[in-house]
């Protein structure tokens, strides 16, 4: 739909994009079963979704950028706030 989409991982979010975790986190499906988080991350990256991680949240969990999967970018909270203020829509969860 020609929209730029970014996902900002803050607080405990960096755990989702740390190397190896995408294989162990299962996203359940209604009716049973599910898929590994890695499946959804790869789909999103293929269509151009940007993955942004919060620097203080990396520090909180003892991570560095070397611990993150390929394609993750680091930005601070102020940079994210600027992006959010300029965005047409922001969804938080």
Z-matrix of the N, CA and C atoms (Angstrom, degrees):
N
C 1 1.435
C 2 1.523 1 111.15
N 3 1.310 2 116.79 1 13.75
C 4 1.461 3 122.00 2 176.47
C 5 1.523 4 113.93 3 61.43
N 6 1.314 5 117.74 4 32.48
C 7 1.459 6 122.34 5 175.73
C 8 1.518 7 109.14 6 -106.72
N 9 1.331 8 115.93 7 139.01
C 10 1.460 9 119.34 8 172.51
C 11 1.525 10 107.15 9 -79.13
N 12 1.320 11 116.81 10 127.75
C 13 1.461 12 121.40 11 -179.33
C 14 1.524 13 108.49 12 -121.97
N 15 1.327 14 114.92 13 130.27
C 16 1.468 15 121.99 14 176.34
C 17 1.520 16 107.75 15 -127.72
N 18 1.317 17 115.58 16 142.63
C 19 1.461 18 120.98 17 172.81
C 20 1.525 19 106.43 18 -115.97
N 21 1.330 20 115.20 19 124.33
C 22 1.459 21 122.02 20 -177.38
C 23 1.524 22 108.36 21 -104.30
N 24 1.317 23 116.26 22 117.80
C 25 1.462 24 122.34 23 -177.86
C 26 1.526 25 108.96 24 -98.35
N 27 1.327 26 115.44 25 113.05
C 28 1.457 27 121.69 26 -179.38
C 29 1.531 28 109.20 27 -129.40
N 30 1.303 29 116.52 28 172.64
C 31 1.469 30 123.70 29 -176.18
C 32 1.532 31 110.02 30 53.37
N 33 1.330 32 119.26 31 -111.26
C 34 1.467 33 121.39 32 179.41
C 35 1.526 34 112.90 33 -88.62
N 36 1.320 35 116.91 34 -1.54
C 37 1.458 36 122.37 35 -176.91
C 38 1.522 37 115.97 36 -56.77
N 39 1.348 38 119.40 37 -37.47
C 40 1.462 39 118.47 38 -179.48
C 41 1.534 40 113.98 39 -57.11
N 42 1.307 41 117.59 40 -22.87
C 43 1.464 42 120.06 41 177.22
C 44 1.533 43 110.86 42 -62.46
N 45 1.326 44 117.10 43 -28.54
C 46 1.466 45 121.39 44 -179.41
C 47 1.517 46 112.30 45 -72.33
N 48 1.327 47 117.61 46 -26.54
C 49 1.460 48 120.21 47 -177.69
C 50 1.534 49 112.53 48 -113.54
N 51 1.328 50 116.20 49 16.07
C 52 1.459 51 120.77 50 173.46
C 53 1.525 52 108.67 51 -78.77
N 54 1.312 53 116.13 52 142.81
C 55 1.466 54 121.30 53 -179.12
C 56 1.525 55 110.63 54 -52.65
N 57 1.321 56 116.09 55 134.26
C 58 1.459 57 122.34 56 175.83
C 59 1.513 58 115.25 57 88.06
N 60 1.328 59 118.25 58 -24.99
C 61 1.462 60 119.88 59 -177.25
C 62 1.522 61 113.04 60 -72.39
N 63 1.320 62 117.47 61 -27.68
C 64 1.457 63 120.78 62 -179.68
C 65 1.519 64 113.16 63 -63.78
N 66 1.332 65 115.54 64 -21.74
C 67 1.469 66 120.44 65 177.85
C 68 1.520 67 112.19 66 -82.62
N 69 1.328 68 117.05 67 -22.11
C 70 1.456 69 120.43 68 -174.10
C 71 1.525 70 113.73 69 -102.73
N 72 1.337 71 117.16 70 -17.28
C 73 1.463 72 121.08 71 178.87
C 74 1.521 73 108.26 72 -91.67
N 75 1.325 74 116.26 73 119.63
C 76 1.462 75 121.83 74 -178.56
C 77 1.533 76 109.16 75 -104.12
N 78 1.325 77 115.97 76 130.35
C 79 1.462 78 121.76 77 176.07
C 80 1.531 79 106.42 78 -94.44
N 81 1.332 80 117.85 79 111.70
C 82 1.475 81 120.29 80 -175.80
C 83 1.529 82 112.13 81 -69.69
N 84 1.319 83 114.41 82 153.97
C 85 1.463 84 121.33 83 175.20
C 86 1.509 85 108.92 84 -114.26
N 87 1.317 86 115.63 85 148.81
C 88 1.457 87 120.26 86 175.44
C 89 1.523 88 107.80 87 -60.58
N 90 1.309 89 116.73 88 131.33
C 91 1.459 90 120.84 89 -178.29
C 92 1.520 91 113.44 90 92.90
N 93 1.339 92 116.82 91 -0.95
C 94 1.455 93 119.85 92 176.42
C 95 1.520 94 112.61 93 108.05
N 96 1.292 95 114.30 94 166.94
C 97 1.462 96 120.35 95 -179.20
C 98 1.510 97 111.49 96 75.46
N 99 1.305 98 115.89 97 -163.03
C 100 1.447 99 121.23 98 179.37
C 101 1.509 100 110.55 99 158.56
N 102 1.309 101 115.56 100 -179.08
C 103 1.463 102 122.78 101 179.74
C 104 1.514 103 108.73 102 -129.23
N 105 1.329 104 114.33 103 153.78
C 106 1.456 105 120.16 104 176.21
C 107 1.529 106 109.31 105 -68.17
N 108 1.322 107 116.57 106 147.39
C 109 1.454 108 122.41 107 177.45
C 110 1.524 109 111.07 108 -54.88
N 111 1.321 110 116.36 109 -35.92
C 112 1.468 111 121.88 110 -179.94
C 113 1.529 112 111.31 111 -53.58
N 114 1.325 113 118.26 112 -38.10
C 115 1.465 114 123.38 113 179.42
C 116 1.524 115 110.30 114 -58.03
N 117 1.324 116 117.01 115 -47.24
C 118 1.457 117 121.87 116 -177.79
C 119 1.532 118 111.91 117 -72.51
N 120 1.327 119 116.63 118 -36.44
C 121 1.466 120 120.61 119 176.67
C 122 1.520 121 109.86 120 -61.93
N 123 1.323 122 117.13 121 -46.43
C 124 1.466 123 120.56 122 -179.54
C 125 1.523 124 111.62 123 -63.38
N 126 1.334 125 116.93 124 -40.37
C 127 1.466 126 120.18 125 176.94
C 128 1.524 127 110.76 126 -60.23
N 129 1.321 128 116.07 127 -46.23
C 130 1.465 129 120.84 128 -178.25
C 131 1.529 130 110.72 129 -63.91
N 132 1.332 131 117.19 130 -43.48
C 133 1.462 132 120.32 131 -179.71
C 134 1.527 133 111.17 132 -64.41
N 135 1.310 134 117.14 133 -36.23
C 136 1.464 135 121.10 134 -179.97
C 137 1.526 136 111.94 135 -62.21
N 138 1.316 137 117.71 136 -31.64
C 139 1.464 138 119.87 137 -179.32
C 140 1.531 139 112.57 138 -97.78
N 141 1.329 140 116.94 139 7.99
C 142 1.456 141 120.72 140 171.83
C 143 1.509 142 117.68 141 96.38
N 144 1.319 143 118.64 142 11.75
C 145 1.465 144 120.49 143 176.55
C 146 1.533 145 108.15 144 -67.24
N 147 1.324 146 115.45 145 132.58
C 148 1.465 147 120.56 146 177.58
C 149 1.524 148 109.13 147 -91.70
N 150 1.329 149 115.55 148 137.71
C 151 1.460 150 122.40 149 178.23
C 152 1.521 151 107.59 150 -108.29
N 153 1.333 152 115.90 151 118.49
C 154 1.454 153 122.63 152 -177.72
C 155 1.522 154 108.63 153 -116.30
N 156 1.312 155 116.23 154 137.60
C 157 1.466 156 120.20 155 -179.60
C 158 1.521 157 109.32 156 -121.95
N 159 1.318 158 114.84 157 142.27
C 160 1.464 159 123.81 158 -178.16
C 161 1.540 160 109.96 159 -80.33
N 162 1.338 161 116.49 160 124.94
C 163 1.460 162 121.08 161 -179.49
C 164 1.527 163 113.29 162 -56.77
N 165 1.335 164 120.73 163 -50.06
C 166 1.459 165 119.62 164 179.57
C 167 1.535 166 112.89 165 -61.08
N 168 1.332 167 117.39 166 -30.52
C 169 1.465 168 120.03 167 178.52
C 170 1.523 169 111.28 168 -71.32
N 171 1.327 170 116.99 169 -31.83
C 172 1.472 171 119.61 170 173.19
C 173 1.523 172 109.19 171 -61.35
N 174 1.330 173 115.24 172 -48.69
C 175 1.460 174 120.93 173 -179.70
C 176 1.531 175 111.34 174 -59.54
N 177 1.324 176 116.31 175 -40.47
C 178 1.460 177 122.06 176 -179.04
C 179 1.523 178 111.34 177 -55.72
N 180 1.331 179 116.73 178 -37.44
C 181 1.462 180 121.18 179 -176.84
C 182 1.526 181 113.15 180 -101.88
N 183 1.332 182 117.03 181 4.90
C 184 1.460 183 120.50 182 178.89
C 185 1.521 184 113.26 183 73.84
N 186 1.333 185 117.10 184 22.58
C 187 1.460 186 121.67 185 179.20
C 188 1.522 187 110.76 186 -92.10
N 189 1.320 188 114.91 187 156.86
C 190 1.462 189 122.63 188 166.60
C 191 1.522 190 106.63 189 -122.72
N 192 1.304 191 117.43 190 174.20
C 193 1.461 192 120.24 191 178.54
C 194 1.530 193 111.41 192 -64.06
N 195 1.312 194 117.40 193 -24.34
C 196 1.471 195 120.72 194 176.76
C 197 1.526 196 111.62 195 -65.24
N 198 1.327 197 117.29 196 -21.75
C 199 1.461 198 121.96 197 179.70
C 200 1.526 199 112.57 198 -84.06
N 201 1.335 200 117.19 199 -10.24
C 202 1.461 201 121.34 200 -176.12
C 203 1.531 202 111.23 201 -89.79
N 204 1.323 203 116.12 202 154.18
C 205 1.459 204 120.62 203 177.29
C 206 1.527 205 109.11 204 -67.20
N 207 1.310 206 115.57 205 163.52
C 208 1.459 207 121.12 206 -179.92
C 209 1.529 208 110.39 207 -63.49
N 210 1.318 209 115.59 208 138.30
C 211 1.452 210 120.93 209 176.99
C 212 1.514 211 115.28 210 98.63
N 213 1.326 212 118.05 211 -9.78
C 214 1.463 213 120.99 212 179.44
C 215 1.531 214 108.67 213 -79.11
N 216 1.328 215 115.63 214 135.57
C 217 1.464 216 122.01 215 177.53
C 218 1.522 217 108.95 216 -111.80
N 219 1.326 218 115.94 217 147.48
C 220 1.461 219 119.90 218 179.11
C 221 1.530 220 109.12 219 -102.92
N 222 1.341 221 115.99 220 132.11
C 223 1.470 222 120.51 221 172.24
C 224 1.522 223 108.00 222 -139.91
N 225 1.290 224 115.44 223 156.77
C 226 1.459 225 120.73 224 177.52
C 227 1.521 226 111.25 225 -88.11
N 228 1.294 227 115.25 226 172.74
C 229 1.450 228 121.05 227 -178.71
C 230 1.518 229 113.43 228 -62.40
N 231 1.334 230 117.44 229 -38.04
C 232 1.467 231 120.40 230 -179.83
C 233 1.525 232 110.72 231 -64.26
N 234 1.323 233 116.69 232 -41.15
C 235 1.472 234 120.44 233 178.33
C 236 1.525 235 110.22 234 -64.49
N 237 1.332 236 116.55 235 -40.08
C 238 1.459 237 119.26 236 177.59
C 239 1.525 238 110.63 237 -64.72
N 240 1.317 239 117.13 238 -42.52
C 241 1.470 240 120.37 239 179.05
C 242 1.525 241 111.06 240 -58.48
N 243 1.325 242 116.95 241 -40.92
C 244 1.467 243 120.55 242 177.16
C 245 1.521 244 110.60 243 -62.04
N 246 1.343 245 116.52 244 -44.17
C 247 1.464 246 120.49 245 179.02
C 248 1.527 247 110.13 246 -62.07
N 249 1.323 248 116.63 247 -44.52
C 250 1.461 249 120.97 248 -177.65
C 251 1.531 250 111.23 249 -64.79
N 252 1.324 251 117.11 250 -38.37
C 253 1.468 252 120.34 251 179.67
C 254 1.524 253 111.58 252 -66.95
N 255 1.323 254 116.79 253 -30.93
C 256 1.460 255 121.06 254 -179.05
C 257 1.528 256 112.71 255 -89.09
N 258 1.330 257 118.10 256 -8.96
C 259 1.464 258 122.01 257 -175.04
C 260 1.524 259 111.54 258 -76.97
N 261 1.324 260 114.80 259 152.17
C 262 1.468 261 120.24 260 174.31
C 263 1.529 262 110.78 261 -73.41
N 264 1.333 263 116.23 262 -30.47
C 265 1.467 264 120.91 263 -179.88
C 266 1.517 265 108.91 264 -152.73
N 267 1.325 266 115.41 265 145.15
C 268 1.462 267 122.23 266 175.94
C 269 1.524 268 106.84 267 -132.47
N 270 1.320 269 115.92 268 127.50
C 271 1.460 270 121.44 269 178.00
C 272 1.524 271 107.65 270 -116.12
N 273 1.308 272 118.11 271 128.45
C 274 1.450 273 121.97 272 -179.75
C 275 1.514 274 111.90 273 -118.38
N 276 1.314 275 115.77 274 140.54
C 277 1.462 276 120.95 275 173.27
C 278 1.491 277 110.10 276 -159.59
